[in-house]
Amino acid sequence: MFEAATIGGQTLTPARVCAPMALYTHSAFRRLLADLGGCGAVWTEMLAARRLLSEDFQTSPWLRRRPHEGLVVYQLMARPGDPLERVLARMAEQGVQAVDLNLACDAHNIRAMASGSALWDDWEGMRRVVTQMRAAWHGWFSVKIRLGHRREGWQEAFRERMKFLEEAGVDAVVLHARFFEDKYRRPAQWQWIPWAAALTRLPLIANGDLQSAEQVQELREWLAPARAIMLGRMAVVCPWVFAHWGVARPVDYAAVWNRYCDYVEEDFPPRLALRRIQAFARYYELHFFYGHQFHTTLGRLTTVAEARAWAGEFFARGPALNRTLLLGGLR
Ligand SMILES: Cc1cc2nc3c(=O)[nH]c(=O)nc-3n(C[C@H](O)[C@H](O)[C@H](O)COP(=O)(O)O)c2cc1C
């Protein structure tokens, strides 16, 4: 399932893509993912639109892109009044092929900037931003959404927005099948995917709690109307998940860890590198029995060298592996 799809003029092979994850889907992670076999497309972390006017696309770990990364979708956090024509013109000059607008993030700081779910709520503002982006950008343009607010009338609000997005000419909708209020406390509501897909001609990319070929197969009744699927947390826990889709292959956990650290050190200054390594450890620990020690100990260390030395000893001890990976409320 989801072997290939053409969306927004781009062919995704496979039609399994990596979600935007703030702190995680930076250039070093994308490079690692590509080395391990890649996927159909990978989203950047959300990027404040205005900042793209001054950031260096060759050196910024949020923006730089190596050729073997394949299709990279640059996700914008935008709000009404942002100089989107100039931002998108600069992105085109820099060879960006695909952009996505975040209408899904419900974090307090993002809402405070009138972006993410606050832009979804702001009907006029959302129309303005989407229309402006579509007029200024001729490549792939997707939007990432959720189901909306868990309250009466959500279906009407959702339907109205889908109709607008289709009329505005976006190329695809990524649906994280949860309500804003759900955070990660409730499981994804896949049962709404066929309903959402039937509302529009736009290709839908389904997202939320997806983990493996077997699980996706089990959910086929709900996922089938989607054109592609997107994995977030599972792709960070197992950057090889796309390459090993449906086939169990051995993994050298220490080698993947070391390569991640090498790439982070290459792209980030030391203080930020340490933070990225510690963040990755929170996800990578899921593989190991007593894995929480892996991330809590690493979290207390103050230099990359210390973190790498400690992790080296951890792997040298041959840590026992968990048989199943439970994402649970991980976020
Ligand atoms: C740490 C973290 C950072 C995230 N950052 C973003 C982001 O920058 N933009 C976005 O649209 N969604 C973001 N998300 C949401 C994911 O893209 C995805 O929709 C969500 O995790 C559900 O998919 P999953 O169950 O496969 O992880 C983030 C989620 C997490 C846990």
The ligand as a MOL file (V3000), in Angstrom:
LIG
                    3D

  0  0  0     0  0            999 V3000
M  V30 BEGIN CTAB
M  V30 COUNTS 31 33 0 0 0
M  V30 BEGIN ATOM
M  V30 1 C 8.1290 17.0160 18.8930 0
M  V30 2 C 7.1100 17.2900 17.8200 0
M  V30 3 C 7.3070 18.3490 16.9670 0
M  V30 4 C 6.3650 18.6090 15.9690 0
M  V30 5 N 6.5680 19.6570 15.1320 0
M  V30 6 C 5.6720 19.9120 14.1490 0
M  V30 7 C 5.8950 20.9620 13.2260 0
M  V30 8 O 6.9010 21.6700 13.2460 0
M  V30 9 N 4.9350 21.1780 12.2800 0
M  V30 10 C 3.8010 20.4040 12.1830 0
M  V30 11 O 2.9640 20.6180 11.3120 0
M  V30 12 N 3.6010 19.3810 13.0430 0
M  V30 13 C 4.5030 19.1180 13.9990 0
M  V30 14 N 4.3120 18.0550 14.8200 0
M  V30 15 C 3.1830 17.1340 14.5740 0
M  V30 16 C 3.6550 15.9900 13.6380 0
M  V30 17 O 4.0150 16.4840 12.3910 0
M  V30 18 C 2.5480 14.9420 13.4420 0
M  V30 19 O 1.4490 15.5630 12.8470 0
M  V30 20 C 2.1110 14.2950 14.7510 0
M  V30 21 O 3.2110 13.9460 15.5710 0
M  V30 22 C 1.2760 13.0310 14.4980 0
M  V30 23 O 1.9850 12.1230 13.7250 0
M  V30 24 P 2.7630 10.8520 14.3710 0
M  V30 25 O 1.7910 10.1370 15.2470 0
M  V30 26 O 3.1820 10.0540 13.1730 0
M  V30 27 O 3.9090 11.4070 15.1530 0
M  V30 28 C 5.2280 17.7910 15.8300 0
M  V30 29 C 5.0470 16.7260 16.7050 0
M  V30 30 C 5.9790 16.4630 17.6800 0
M  V30 31 C 5.7490 15.2850 18.5890 0
M  V30 END ATOM
M  V30 BEGIN BOND
M  V30 1 1 1 2
M  V30 2 1 2 3
M  V30 3 2 2 30
M  V30 4 2 3 4
M  V30 5 1 4 5
M  V30 6 1 4 28
M  V30 7 2 5 6
M  V30 8 1 6 7
M  V30 9 1 6 13
M  V30 10 2 7 8
M  V30 11 1 7 9
M  V30 12 1 9 10
M  V30 13 2 10 11
M  V30 14 1 10 12
M  V30 15 2 12 13
M  V30 16 1 13 14
M  V30 17 1 14 15
M  V30 18 1 14 28
M  V30 19 1 15 16
M  V30 20 1 16 17
M  V30 21 1 16 18
M  V30 22 1 18 19
M  V30 23 1 18 20
M  V30 24 1 20 21
M  V30 25 1 20 22
M  V30 26 1 22 23
M  V30 27 1 23 24
M  V30 28 2 24 25
M  V30 29 1 24 26
M  V30 30 1 24 27
M  V30 31 2 28 29
M  V30 32 1 29 30
M  V30 33 1 30 31
M  V30 END BOND
M  V30 END CTAB
M  END
